[in-house]
Amino acid sequence: MTTSRAPGPVTPDEWAAHLSTAVPCAQTAVLLEGLDVEELSRAGMIDALGAWERHRAWLDGRQVRLLAALDTKIDEELPEGWTEQVQAEWNAAVEEVGCALKLAGSTAADRLGVARALEARHPTTLGLLEAGDISYQQAKAVTEACEVLSPEVAAQVEEAVAPKLPTLAAGATRRLLAKTVVHADPDGAAERHERRKREREMVHHPRHDGMALFGAIVPAEQAARMDAAVDAHAATFTDPCRTADQKRADALVDLILNRPTAEGEATSGGRTAAVVQVTVPLNVLLGVEGGVADLKGYGPITAGQAREIAFAEGTVWRRLITAPDTGLLIKTDPTTYKPTAETARHVIARDAHCTFPHCNQPAHRCDLDHRDPFNHHVPEAGGQTTPDNLHPLCRRHHLLKTHHPGWTVTRAPDTGVTHWTSPTGHRYEAPPHTYLE
């Protein structure tokens, strides 16, 4: 008696699709190398691209294990006269790795540090890297976020974030880690914040072509208020010749150089109050218990920082109400093309950033796009201007959706997940912004 077997991949496109989900290893790498790019369709090329990225992660994972083993071996074979204090201050493996890989000493030290941390403290993350499920940048982000934590708390953070990492890009991984670290170690986060506050400073670096970078390293809540003040002042510049970025830069210069005189008379007018948006549970705001708040434009902050913003003199702040079970932001004239101010505020607060996968452009700098096109001739016919049919898109992705054939987008109202389909038929998800801890 014979049993039939399910047919395996045959065509180059089928092989590309198979390898894009297969666990990377030496055998799959050989098969991937055997794919002829010229024989792949556009969809096949996308699958092959994903397969190569998974294999890159696999190779990074193998190199991490080799670096960790090399670091240990060099430690064990230190020459006579090397004391533990000298080794602690000067890693003997750095120069050897730097020379072998043609890396600067600081880069080699960084690679070795990540390898040591992954091997010793984050085996789950290293396993995800070797399986091709996450990128090296994500694995590195885990080590950096947990470096300041005790081994026990670091393990808790890794356990909490690991299941979510395969669905996230590097930037979203860092935001999730920052939030989880504050939640897992609120006292430590507050102590580290106070230490960093003492290190605040102004920065000024020359750039090419007669330009310079000017700014300051300050507490996040101050930076958010400064950013909002710059946006508000830039909005008073009505000339059409300057871009939004140019107006913001000029607004910063004007706010600093043309500050009010000693008699209180401002040298430039039109400045409006800045609004700082903080999402924080009421019990945390009132100091009943600790927790994590979310500062728009920055991310997770401690409960103490949130209370400092809320009760600071002259602060204009806006609270957000969220669904307790999902953490999603929980009204609107549906038949006008331009959203009302209330609708715009709701959509911007709900989505936080451009809803194209892995795009981090802040929502307040995006266009509010009608997912289903607005009917200018018969507004009641469809594509209404409601929060359910609006989402923020940066200008690049707005133009892509509007003018590039083949890109489509839908949003699941129950979960808030945005689904994009590319011209090749590949489907990508952009998870909703959630304020849930």
C-alpha positions in Angstrom: 0.0 0.0 0.0 1.4 3.4 -1.0 0.5 6.8 0.4 0.5 9.9 -1.7 2.7 12.8 -0.6 1.8 16.4 -1.0 3.6 17.9 -3.9 6.6 20.0 -3.0 7.7 23.2 -4.7 8.6 22.9 -8.4 8.8 26.3 -10.0 11.3 29.0 -9.0 8.5 31.1 -7.6 7.3 28.1 -5.5 10.8 27.5 -4.2 11.1 31.2 -3.3 7.8 31.2 -1.4 8.9 28.0 0.4 12.3 29.3 1.4 10.8 32.6 2.7 9.1 30.7 5.5 11.6 27.8 6.0 13.9 27.7 9.0 17.3 28.8 7.7 20.2 26.3 7.6 23.1 25.4 5.4 20.8 23.2 3.2 18.3 26.0 2.6 21.1 28.5 1.9 22.3 26.2 -0.9 18.8 26.1 -2.3 18.4 29.8 -2.1 21.7 30.4 -3.8 20.4 28.2 -6.6 17.5 30.4 -7.5 17.8 32.2 -10.8 16.7 35.8 -10.3 15.9 36.0 -14.0 13.3 33.2 -13.7 11.4 34.8 -10.8 8.3 36.8 -11.2 7.9 40.1 -9.3 6.1 38.2 -6.5 8.8 35.6 -6.5 11.5 38.2 -6.1 9.7 39.6 -3.0 9.6 36.1 -1.5 13.3 35.6 -2.3 14.1 38.9 -0.7 12.4 37.7 2.5 14.2 34.4 2.4 17.6 36.2 2.0 16.7 38.4 5.0 15.9 35.3 7.2 19.2 33.7 6.2 21.1 37.0 7.0 19.6 36.8 10.5 20.6 33.1 10.7 24.2 33.9 9.8 24.2 36.8 12.3 23.1 34.4 15.0 25.8 31.9 14.1 28.4 34.7 14.2 27.1 35.8 17.6 27.8 32.4 19.0 31.2 32.4 17.5 32.0 35.8 18.9 30.9 34.8 22.4 33.0 31.6 22.2 36.0 33.6 20.9 35.6 36.2 23.7 35.6 33.4 26.3 38.6 31.6 24.8 40.7 34.8 24.7 39.8 35.4 28.3 41.0 31.9 29.2 44.3 32.3 27.4 45.3 35.7 28.6 49.2 36.1 28.9 50.9 36.3 32.3 50.7 39.8 33.8 47.1 40.4 32.7 45.2 41.1 35.9 41.4 41.0 36.2 41.3 44.8 36.6 43.2 45.3 33.3 41.0 42.9 31.4 37.8 44.6 32.8 39.1 47.9 31.5 40.5 46.7 28.2 38.9 43.8 26.4 41.7 41.8 24.8 39.4 40.4 22.1 38.4 43.8 20.7 41.5 44.4 18.6 41.6 40.8 17.2 38.0 41.0 16.2 38.4 44.5 14.8 41.3 43.5 12.6 39.7 40.3 11.4 36.4 42.0 10.4 37.9 45.4 9.4 36.0 47.2 12.1 36.8 50.2 14.3 37.6 49.3 17.9 34.3 50.7 19.2 32.3 48.7 16.7 34.2 45.5 17.5 33.6 46.1 21.2 29.9 46.6 20.5 29.6 43.4 18.5 31.4 41.5 21.3 29.2 43.0 24.0 26.0 42.1 22.2 27.3 38.5 21.6 28.1 38.1 25.3 24.8 39.4 26.4 22.8 37.3 24.0 24.7 34.1 24.8 24.6 34.6 28.6 21.4 36.5 29.3 19.0 36.2 26.3 18.9 32.7 24.9 15.3 33.0 23.7 16.2 36.1 21.7 19.3 34.4 20.3 17.1 31.4 19.3 14.7 33.8 17.4 17.7 35.3 15.6 19.1 31.9 14.5 15.6 30.9 13.3 15.5 33.9 11.1 12.5 35.3 12.9 14.0 38.6 14.0 16.8 40.8 12.8 20.2 41.5 14.4 19.1 45.0 15.2 16.2 43.7 17.2 18.4 41.3 19.1 20.8 44.1 19.8 17.9 46.3 21.0 17.0 43.6 23.6 20.6 43.6 25.0 20.8 47.4 25.1 17.4 47.8 26.8 18.1 45.1 29.4 21.7 46.0 30.1 20.8 48.1 33.1 18.5 45.5 34.6 19.3 42.6 37.0 19.4 39.2 35.4 16.0 38.3 36.9 14.3 41.4 35.7 16.0 41.1 32.3 14.6 37.6 31.9 11.1 38.9 32.8 11.4 41.6 30.1 12.6 39.1 27.5 9.8 36.7 28.3 7.2 39.4 27.9 8.5 40.8 24.6 9.8 37.6 22.8 6.5 36.4 21.4 5.8 39.8 19.8 9.3 40.4 18.3 8.8 38.4 15.0 6.0 40.7 14.0 7.8 44.0 14.7 10.3 46.2 12.9 13.4 47.4 14.8 11.9 50.8 15.8 8.7 49.2 17.1 10.9 46.7 19.0 12.7 49.5 20.8 9.4 51.2 21.7 8.0 47.9 23.1 11.2 47.3 25.1 11.2 50.8 26.5 7.7 50.4 27.7 8.2 47.0 29.1 11.4 48.0 31.0 9.6 50.9 32.7 6.7 48.6 33.6 9.0 45.9 35.0 11.4 48.2 36.9 9.6 51.5 37.7 11.9 52.4 40.6 15.0 51.7 38.5 13.6 53.7 35.6 12.9 56.7 37.9 16.5 56.5 39.3 18.0 56.3 35.9 15.9 59.2 34.7 17.1 61.3 37.6 20.7 60.4 36.9 20.3 61.3 33.2 18.7 64.6 34.1 21.9 65.6 35.9 23.7 64.9 32.7 21.6 67.2 30.6 23.5 69.5 28.2 23.4 71.6 25.1 24.9 70.1 21.9 26.3 71.9 19.0 28.1 70.1 16.1 29.3 71.5 12.8 27.9 69.9 9.7 28.9 70.0 6.0 28.4 73.0 3.7 28.4 75.7 6.4 25.6 74.2 8.5 25.5 73.1 12.1 23.4 70.8 14.4 22.0 72.7 17.4 20.0 71.2 20.2 20.0 69.9 23.8 19.8 66.7 25.7 16.9 67.3 28.1 14.2 65.3 29.9 11.7 63.9 27.4 8.8 65.9 28.8 10.7 69.1 28.2 11.6 68.1 24.7 8.0 67.3 23.9 6.9 70.8 25.1 9.7 72.4 23.1 8.7 70.4 20.0 5.0 71.4 20.4 6.1 75.1 20.9 8.1 75.0 17.7 5.2 73.4 15.8 2.8 76.0 17.1 5.1 78.9 16.2 5.9 77.4 12.8 2.2 77.4 12.1 2.2 81.2 12.2 4.5 81.3 9.2 2.1 81.6 6.2 4.5 82.2 3.3 4.3 79.3 0.8 8.0 79.3 -0.2 9.3 77.4 2.9 8.8 73.7 3.5 7.4 72.5 6.8 10.8 71.4 8.0 12.3 74.8 7.1 9.5 76.6 9.0 10.2 74.4 12.0 13.9 75.2 11.9 13.2 78.9 11.5 10.7 78.8 14.3 13.3 77.4 16.7 15.8 80.1 15.7 13.1 82.8 16.2 12.0 81.5 19.5 15.6 81.5 20.9 16.9 84.7 19.3 13.8 86.8 19.4 12.8 86.0 22.9 10.7 88.6 24.9 12.6 91.7 26.0 13.3 92.6 29.6 10.1 94.7 29.6 8.1 91.7 28.5 7.6 92.9 25.0 8.0 90.1 22.4 9.9 90.9 19.2 7.7 88.5 17.2 4.1 87.7 17.7 1.6 85.1 16.8 2.8 82.4 19.3 0.2 80.1 20.6 0.1 77.8 23.6 1.7 74.5 23.1 -0.3 71.3 23.8 1.4 68.3 25.3 -0.4 65.0 25.0 0.0 62.4 27.7 -1.8 59.1 28.0 -1.9 57.9 31.6 -4.3 55.8 33.7 -6.1 57.9 36.3 -4.8 56.0 39.3 -1.2 56.5 38.1 -1.9 60.2 37.5 -3.3 60.6 41.1 -0.3 58.8 42.6 -2.4 55.9 43.8 0.1 53.4 42.2 3.0 53.3 39.9 2.7 52.5 36.2 3.7 53.6 32.7 2.5 56.7 30.8 2.9 57.5 27.1 4.3 60.9 26.0 3.3 61.7 22.4 6.4 61.9 20.2 8.6 60.1 22.7 7.0 57.0 24.1 7.0 55.4 27.6 7.8 57.6 30.6 7.6 57.1 34.3 4.6 57.9 36.4 6.6 60.7 38.1 7.3 62.4 34.7 3.6 62.1 33.8 2.5 63.8 37.0 5.2 66.5 36.6 3.8 67.3 33.1 0.1 67.3 34.3 0.6 69.5 37.3 3.3 71.9 35.9 2.3 75.6 35.9 1.1 76.7 32.5 0.9 73.2 31.0 -1.9 72.6 28.5 -2.4 68.9 28.3 -4.9 66.5 26.8 -6.0 63.3 28.4 -6.9 60.2 26.3 -9.4 57.5 27.3 -8.6 54.0 26.3 -10.5 50.7 26.2 -9.3 48.7 29.3 -9.3 45.3 27.5 -7.4 46.3 24.3 -5.7 49.6 25.0 -7.1 51.0 21.8 -8.3 54.6 21.7 -12.0 54.7 22.2 -17.7 61.0 17.1 -18.0 64.0 13.6 -19.6 65.3 10.5 -19.4 62.4 8.0 -20.3 64.2 4.8 -17.7 66.9 4.6 -14.3 66.2 2.9 -12.2 68.1 5.5 -12.4 66.4 8.9 -13.6 68.4 11.8 -11.0 69.4 14.4 -12.5 66.8 16.8 -12.3 64.0 14.1 -8.7 65.0 13.2 -7.7 64.9 16.8 -9.3 61.5 17.3 -7.6 59.9 14.3 -4.2 61.4 15.1 -4.4 60.3 18.7 -5.8 56.8 17.8 -3.1 55.9 15.2 -0.2 57.9 16.5 1.8 57.5 13.2 1.5 56.7 9.5 -0.4 53.4 9.2 1.8 52.0 6.4 3.8 49.0 7.9 6.9 50.0 9.8 6.5 53.8 8.9 7.2 55.9 12.0 6.2 59.3 10.7 4.2 61.0 13.5 0.5 61.2 12.7 0.3 65.0 13.3 2.7 65.4 10.4 0.7 63.1 8.1 -2.2 63.6 5.7 -5.5 62.2 6.9 -6.5 59.9 4.0 -9.9 58.5 3.2 -9.5 54.8 3.1 -12.5 54.5 0.8 -12.3 57.5 -1.5 -14.6 60.5 -0.7 -17.3 61.0 -3.3 -17.1 64.8 -4.1 -20.2 64.6 -6.3 -22.5 62.7 -3.9 -21.0 62.8 -0.5 -23.7 60.6 1.0 -22.8 57.8 -1.4 -19.7 56.6 0.4 -16.2 57.3 1.6 -17.4 59.4 4.5 -15.2 61.5 6.7 -15.4 59.5 9.9 -12.7 58.1 12.1 -13.4 54.6 10.8 -12.7 55.7 7.2 -9.7 58.0 8.0 -6.1 57.1 8.8 -2.9 59.1 8.8 -0.5 58.5 5.9 2.8 60.3 5.4 3.0 62.1 2.0 5.0 59.3 0.4 2.6 56.6 1.4 -0.4 58.8 0.6 0.8 59.2 -2.9 1.6 55.5 -3.1 -2.0 54.5 -2.1 -3.6 57.2 -4.4 -1.5 56.8 -7.6 0.3 53.5 -7.6 -1.8 50.8 -9.1 -2.1 47.6 -7.1 -1.7 48.9 -3.5 -4.9 48.5 -1.5 -5.6 49.0 2.2 -8.3 48.0 4.7 -8.7 48.3 8.4 -10.3 45.8 10.8 -12.6 47.9 13.0 -12.7 45.3 15.8 -8.9 45.0 16.2 -7.6 48.2 14.6 -5.2 46.3 12.4 -4.5 47.9 9.0 -4.0 45.4 6.1 -2.0 46.4 3.0 -1.9 44.4 -0.1 1.0 45.0 -2.6 0.8 44.7 -6.4 2.4 41.3 -6.1 -0.4 40.1 -3.8 1.7 40.0 -0.7 -0.3 41.0 2.4 1.2 43.1 5.2 -0.2 44.1 8.6 0.3 47.3 10.5 -0.7 46.8 14.1 -2.8 49.5 15.8 -1.2 51.9 18.3 -2.3 50.8 21.7 -2.1 52.6 25.0 -2.4 49.4 27.0 0.5 48.7 29.3 
